[in-house]
């Protein structure tokens, strides 16, 4: 265990500096601990002919990506937020009208297309994430999104 303590003392500042660019400050200590726990658990897989710092930073990168994938962002209900003011401080009536048009056009889309578009634009999910969430092939999501956006364009152009 003294070897791990020495490794931590030597390389923790480098790992923290690397992680600081990717994760929130409040997660830095926990994620650094996760990295060095994995370093210890996988120490037998390290090839001494390779660079130790690179190996540790690879582990840090993978754990940071995992952390970012599973984090839950704080969200606020749209009902709880006032409509943004226009450029002159008042509600921009044209923006409100456009939102209404888009909302009505979305309602006219088939459920599968509307769901794909809403998950992509409102929930900001990638097409791969949408496919995983809905348990359908990625190609199906791509087709639904493309067809839905094309239909939405046609509906809005006719308005």
Secondary structure, DSSP 8 states (H G I E B T S, - for coil): -HHHHHHHHHHHHHHHHHHHTTS-GGGHHHHHHHHHHHHHHTGGG--TTS-HHHHHHHHHHHHHHHHHHH-------GGGS-----TTSS--HHHHHHHHHHHHHHHTS-HHHHHHHHHHHTS---HHHHHHHHTS-HHHHHHHHHHHHHHHHHHHHH-
